[in-house]
């Protein structure tokens, strides 16, 4: 009995490691896809926002959710649409980004308050959080690394001016030496955690 109990804990640790590696591999693959297909990613995120708006309208018609939850969710979708105007560039200090983060926290608070007083099956609560609160922010999170590999233009980057000594590309790479996106984080984690294969020298 005790031996099987110890084995169950060992198996749980192994399962957690496998799930963590699977999530990391999936995020890395998604970040690679976003890097390759930036325009398509922007369109997909826009359609996800429209689908979320339709879900909120459906909940307003068919469910008994509070008006605060519905209006907060619709305001969050509007903030996401404003963020999408400059995609794939993200300006962390811009009013749409700050308001989207504040509305995300507010919507979580309102949702937890509502579901703590009204009983719903766990699957329905998880469906609300997944489709209404997590899907679009997760898509933006995965696409954070997209602006690292987009070719620079004078109109795409605010504050960049051309001088006689340097061109647009030189300015861009001089100002963006450090990269803080998801893909850069995963690549640095890959280099530090996984062993590197040595190529044979002939």
Secondary structure, DSSP 8 states (H G I E B T S, - for coil): -HHHHHHHHHHHHHHHHHHHHHHHHHHHHHHHHHHH-HHHHHHHHHHHHHHHHHHHHHHHHHS---HHHHHHHHHHHHHHHHHHTTTT---TTSHHHHHHHHHHHHHHHHHHHHHHHS---HHHHHHHIIIIIIHHHHHHHHGGGGGGSS---TTTSTT----SS--HHHHHHHHT-S--SHHHHHHHHHHHHS--------
